[in-house]
Amino acid sequence: MEYPLLLLVAAACAAAAAVWARSALRLQKVAARAQVEFGRTSDAATVARSAFRKDVHSTVLYAVLAVAAGVGAFLRGDSSWLFSLVVVPVVVSIVFGRDFVRDSRLAESRFELERRAEEVLSQEDLAPRRWAERLAPEHLPDITGFEVGRVYQAGTGMMAGDFYDVFRVAPSRVVAVIGDVTGHGIEPSITAFQAKYLLRVFLRQYRDPAQALEELNAQLSALDRDEEMISLCVVVFDTEAGTVRYASAGHPAVWLWHEKDVRPLRSTGPLLMLDPAGTFHSRELKLDSGDLVLLYTDGLSEARAGDQLFGEERIANALRRDPGAHPGVLVKSLLEQARDFSREPITDDIAILAIRRD
């Protein structure tokens, strides 16, 4: 053997040729399938054939180099002429060069289309989250004199129907609102959005939350959406009068921690949009420093373990066990308890809101 190093080069080139050949065989199958499923002139079939041809070209190139190096290792004298065989794949490159460039442009075009499609899908996925953020914001404004905790867990639907709000309507009055629109999808979500922001307007017009609910009910009922109803509770904290005044439209019991006891604030009127002429009432209770109101939607109380519901009493007992917990800790603990209780993933939206007077 005249040139043992060339033999090593030949072995390496043969191994590379084998790798490219395996890849070419696989791409040949892909190209054949693309041609059958999408047609010979389709973009998918064209790109697949181009990739196959390029792998065949690489296979031939390395195979020629392997043969040239292998033969050259055993020949005496000048064997460099063997490497002139490389002209074969070079000619192939020149002949099919235009096709390769055209196919690369097509691949670039397909990449741009896929990138734009991915952007659209990303925006479609982001839109429900952005919408939910308007209804159940992750961050609530700091309200001087109060501690606020919130938590929201989306259900299986794309769009949320639960919402909450906390805002100041006067220097000494703060409002907490929580609501739930029946159904899932874009329509209930739009109704929830309308209800939330219309209620902000009415609560600034009317000092009594029951009046605000009556006006909201009249406005929403005029939309003629017979399939939708809203359960909703409004709680107004008045630090100057030392009271809490509430009105509830068919909403699950809200719990008030007051004088070392937990008491329910139950419904004071029908569901919104059930009756355009529905009447609502407000109730007023004493409010002391350290008192806390816990509001939630029915996704929490209706979490299931078989036929058994998580229920209102478990919620009240959680507040009894640790009434001094920070509202943010309390709401997260409640959500974890409901998850632990439920034997299956909770499919309904859950919103929990806790607000304590300092």
C-alpha positions in Angstrom: 0.0 0.0 0.0 1.5 3.2 -1.2 -0.7 5.8 0.7 -2.3 4.3 3.8 -3.7 7.8 4.8 -5.8 7.8 1.6 -7.3 4.5 2.7 -8.5 6.2 5.9 -9.9 9.1 3.8 -11.7 6.6 1.6 -13.3 4.9 4.6 -14.5 8.2 6.0 -16.0 9.2 2.6 -17.7 5.9 2.3 -19.3 6.3 5.7 -20.5 9.8 4.7 -21.9 8.4 1.5 -23.8 5.8 3.4 -25.3 8.4 5.7 -26.4 10.6 2.8 -27.8 7.5 1.0 -30.0 6.6 4.0 -31.3 10.1 4.1 -31.9 10.1 0.4 -33.9 6.9 0.6 -36.1 8.3 3.4 -36.7 11.6 1.4 -37.6 9.6 -1.6 -40.4 8.0 0.3 -41.5 11.4 1.6 -41.5 12.9 -1.9 -43.5 10.0 -3.3 -46.1 10.4 -0.5 -46.3 14.1 -1.0 -46.8 13.6 -4.7 -49.7 11.2 -4.1 -51.4 13.3 -1.4 -50.9 16.8 -2.8 -50.0 16.3 -6.5 -46.8 16.3 -8.4 -46.8 20.1 -9.0 -47.6 21.0 -5.4 -45.2 23.0 -3.3 -44.9 20.1 -0.8 -43.9 17.6 -3.5 -41.5 20.0 -5.1 -39.7 20.8 -1.9 -39.5 17.1 -1.0 -38.1 16.2 -4.4 -35.5 19.0 -4.2 -34.3 17.7 -0.8 -34.1 14.2 -2.2 -32.0 15.3 -5.2 -29.6 17.2 -2.9 -29.1 14.2 -0.8 -28.5 12.0 -3.8 -25.9 14.6 -5.0 -24.1 14.5 -1.7 -24.2 10.7 -1.8 -22.6 10.6 -5.3 -20.0 13.1 -4.3 -18.8 11.2 -1.2 -19.0 7.9 -3.1 -16.7 9.3 -5.9 -14.3 10.6 -3.3 -14.3 7.2 -1.5 -13.5 5.4 -4.8 -10.8 7.8 -5.8 -9.1 7.8 -2.4 -9.4 4.0 -2.1 -8.0 3.2 -5.5 -5.3 5.9 -5.1 -4.1 4.3 -1.8 -2.9 1.2 -3.8 -1.6 2.8 -7.0 2.0 3.6 -7.5 3.0 6.9 -9.0 0.8 9.9 -9.5 -2.8 9.0 -8.9 -4.2 12.5 -8.6 -6.0 12.0 -11.9 -8.5 9.8 -10.0 -9.9 12.8 -8.3 -10.9 14.2 -11.6 -14.0 11.9 -11.1 -15.3 14.6 -8.8 -16.2 16.4 -12.0 -19.2 14.1 -12.3 -21.1 15.6 -9.2 -19.8 19.0 -10.2 -21.5 18.7 -13.6 -24.7 17.5 -11.9 -24.5 20.7 -9.7 -24.2 22.9 -12.8 -27.0 21.1 -14.7 -29.4 21.2 -11.9 -28.2 24.5 -10.3 -31.2 26.5 -11.5 -33.6 23.9 -10.1 -31.8 24.0 -6.8 -31.9 27.8 -6.6 -35.6 27.8 -7.6 -36.4 25.1 -5.0 -34.5 27.0 -2.3 -36.6 30.1 -3.1 -39.7 28.0 -2.8 -38.6 26.7 0.5 -37.9 30.2 1.7 -41.4 31.3 0.6 -43.0 28.3 2.5 -40.9 29.2 5.5 -42.4 32.8 5.4 -45.9 31.4 5.1 -45.4 29.1 8.0 -43.9 31.9 10.1 -46.9 34.1 9.4 -49.3 31.2 10.1 -47.5 30.7 13.4 -47.8 34.4 14.3 -51.5 34.2 13.6 -52.0 31.1 15.7 -49.9 32.7 18.5 -52.2 35.8 18.4 -55.3 33.7 18.4 -54.0 31.9 21.4 -53.0 35.1 23.1 -56.3 36.9 22.5 -58.4 34.8 25.0 -55.7 35.4 27.7 -55.7 39.1 27.0 -59.5 39.2 27.1 -59.5 37.2 30.4 -57.0 39.7 31.8 -59.6 42.5 31.2 -62.3 40.5 33.0 -60.2 39.0 35.8 -57.0 41.1 36.0 -53.9 39.6 37.5 -53.0 42.8 39.2 -55.5 44.9 41.1 -54.8 48.6 42.1 -53.6 49.3 45.6 -56.5 50.5 47.7 -55.4 52.5 50.7 -56.9 51.1 53.9 -57.6 47.7 52.4 -55.8 44.4 51.7 -56.9 42.6 48.5 -56.3 39.1 47.3 -57.4 37.5 44.0 -57.0 34.4 42.1 -58.5 33.2 38.8 -58.3 29.8 37.1 -59.6 29.4 33.6 -61.8 26.4 32.8 -61.8 24.4 29.6 -63.5 27.0 27.4 -61.5 29.4 25.2 -63.1 32.5 26.6 -63.9 33.4 30.2 -67.3 34.3 31.6 -66.2 35.1 35.2 -65.1 38.6 36.2 -64.3 40.7 39.2 -63.5 44.3 40.0 -62.2 46.4 42.9 -62.2 50.2 42.7 -62.8 53.3 44.7 -66.0 55.3 44.0 -65.5 58.0 46.7 -62.7 58.9 49.2 -64.4 56.7 51.8 -66.1 54.1 49.7 -64.6 51.1 47.9 -66.5 48.6 45.7 -65.8 44.9 45.2 -67.7 43.1 42.4 -67.7 39.5 41.3 -69.9 37.9 38.6 -70.4 34.9 36.4 -72.2 34.8 33.0 -73.8 31.4 32.1 -72.2 29.5 29.2 -68.8 29.5 27.5 -67.4 31.1 24.4 -67.2 34.6 22.9 -70.8 35.7 23.5 -70.9 35.2 27.3 -67.4 36.7 27.5 -68.6 39.9 25.7 -71.6 40.1 28.0 -69.3 39.8 31.0 -67.2 42.6 29.6 -70.2 44.8 29.1 -71.6 44.0 32.6 -68.3 44.8 34.3 -67.8 48.2 32.8 -71.4 49.3 32.7 -71.6 48.5 36.4 -68.6 50.8 37.1 -70.7 53.6 35.5 -73.9 52.9 37.5 -72.1 52.5 40.8 -70.8 56.0 40.4 -74.3 57.2 39.6 -76.1 55.4 42.4 -75.0 55.2 45.9 -77.2 52.2 46.5 -75.8 49.0 44.9 -79.4 47.6 44.4 -80.2 50.6 42.2 -77.1 50.0 40.2 -78.1 46.4 39.7 -81.6 47.3 38.6 -80.2 49.7 36.0 -77.7 47.1 34.8 -80.4 44.5 34.5 -82.6 46.8 32.4 -79.7 47.7 30.1 -78.5 44.1 29.6 -82.0 42.7 29.2 -82.6 45.0 26.3 -79.8 43.2 24.4 -82.3 40.3 24.0 -79.9 37.5 24.8 -82.4 35.0 26.1 -79.8 32.2 26.6 -77.6 34.3 28.9 -78.0 35.1 32.6 -75.6 36.6 35.1 -75.1 36.0 38.8 -73.4 39.0 40.4 -72.6 40.4 43.8 -71.7 44.0 44.7 -70.2 44.9 48.0 -69.6 48.6 49.0 -67.2 49.3 51.9 -67.8 52.6 53.6 -65.0 53.4 55.9 -66.5 56.8 57.1 -69.9 55.2 58.1 -68.2 52.0 59.2 -70.6 49.8 57.1 -70.6 47.3 54.4 -73.6 47.5 52.0 -74.2 44.7 49.5 -76.7 43.5 46.8 -76.6 40.1 45.2 -78.2 39.0 41.9 -78.6 35.3 42.4 -75.0 34.9 43.3 -73.6 32.1 45.6 -73.3 33.2 49.2 -70.5 35.7 49.9 -68.9 35.3 53.4 -68.2 38.1 55.8 -65.8 37.7 58.7 -67.1 40.0 61.5 -66.9 39.9 65.3 -65.0 36.6 65.2 -67.7 34.9 63.2 -68.5 34.1 59.6 -71.8 35.0 58.2 -73.3 34.6 54.7 -74.4 37.5 52.5 -77.0 35.8 50.4 -78.9 36.7 47.3 -81.1 39.8 47.4 -82.6 39.6 43.9 -82.9 37.4 40.8 -80.2 36.6 38.3 -79.6 39.5 35.9 -81.2 39.2 32.5 -83.8 36.8 33.9 -86.5 39.4 34.3 -86.2 42.9 32.8 -88.4 44.3 35.6 -86.6 42.4 38.4 -86.2 44.2 41.7 -83.2 44.1 43.9 -82.6 45.0 47.5 -79.5 46.1 49.5 -78.5 45.1 53.0 -76.2 46.9 55.3 -74.0 45.5 58.1 -71.4 47.0 60.5 -67.8 47.0 59.2 -64.9 47.0 61.7 -61.2 47.1 61.2 -60.0 43.6 60.3 -63.3 42.5 58.8 -63.0 40.5 55.6 -65.4 39.7 52.7 -64.8 36.6 50.6 -66.4 36.5 47.1 -66.2 33.6 44.6 -67.9 32.2 41.6 -69.7 28.8 41.5 -66.7 27.0 39.9 -65.3 26.9 43.4 -68.3 25.7 45.4 -69.3 23.2 42.6 -65.9 21.5 42.4 -66.8 17.8 42.5 -65.6 14.6 44.1 -68.0 12.1 42.5 -71.5 13.3 43.5 -70.2 15.4 46.4 -69.7 19.2 46.0 -66.9 21.2 47.6 -69.8 23.4 48.9 -70.3 26.7 50.7 -69.5 25.2 54.2 -66.0 24.2 53.2 -65.4 27.7 52.0 -66.7 29.2 55.2 -64.7 26.8 57.3 -61.5 27.7 55.5 -62.2 31.3 56.5 -62.9 30.3 60.1 -59.7 28.3 60.4 -57.5 31.2 59.5 -59.3 34.5 59.5 -56.1 36.5 60.0 -54.4 35.1 56.8 -53.5 37.7 54.2 -56.3 37.8 51.5 -53.8 36.7 48.8 -52.8 33.6 50.8 -56.5 32.8 51.7 -57.7 32.8 48.0 -54.8 30.6 46.8 -55.3 28.2 49.7 -59.0 27.9 48.8 -58.2 27.1 45.2 -55.7 24.5 46.3 -58.2 22.9 48.6 -60.8 22.7 45.8 -58.2 21.1 43.5 -57.3 18.5 46.2 -60.9 17.8 46.8 -61.9 17.3 43.2 -61.1 13.9 41.8 -61.0 15.2 38.2 -59.7 18.4 36.7 -62.0 21.3 37.4 -63.6 22.3 34.1 -65.4 25.5 35.1 -63.8 28.9 35.5 -63.0 29.9 39.1 -62.6 33.4 40.4 -62.0 34.2 44.1 -61.7 37.7 45.6 -61.0 38.6 49.2 -60.8 42.1 50.6 -60.1 43.1 54.2 -60.4 46.5 55.9 -57.1 47.4 57.7 
